[in-house]
């Protein structure tokens, strides 16, 4: 099955937050994305609410429940008590746990699964007991042992951090090396029974090579590149372009 596309709405929310005005409307653009073929919506609510606001979560939850019941809501974030309470109140289909410091501009590394295994196990247990699927943000460095440790936490998926791959857009040789490392990591995850997501700096140009190397890729979460393309092509056509880059016939 081709990888599914989850549209990350953070960049749209950040644009909205530049003014104390209700546009661009995050929910309306989420609706356009889902109508165009996206399989879900992703948000990463940070403590300072510099993009997605806590008040956006029930609105997006209702959008999916009322209009797109086959779609999924994915909430990303560092598992503070406040974040976990937001997840429990919103009941997303998937929670992606990331090891961010609140001051970081964006996610830029996966979990140290040796150091944080016991902490993550308790968080995973808590979220899964509420019916939420849990994915752990992981480095795509080609190593197998972190995937074994990820599985031992009880998580059902990993999301491979594809930033290093996206960053070598002008270096084909390095891009090929990064794709192979991501593929090796995905192979190790699959061998442990983990499903594989991916995200960070993915584009229409670099997605096809990734999905060829990881044919069992379950989902990609894309925000920055997709939002940038939407300024040129519009949201609906941009979603269709990304779905096709994932291998979907849309």
Beta strands, then each sheet from edge to edge (+ up, - down):
strand 1: 4-8
strand 2: 40-43
strand 3: 72-77
strand 4: 94-97
strand 5: 133-139
strand 6: 157-161
strand 7: 195-199
strand 8: 217-222
sheet 1: 1+ 2+ 3+ 4+ 5+ 6+ 7+ 8+ 1+
end
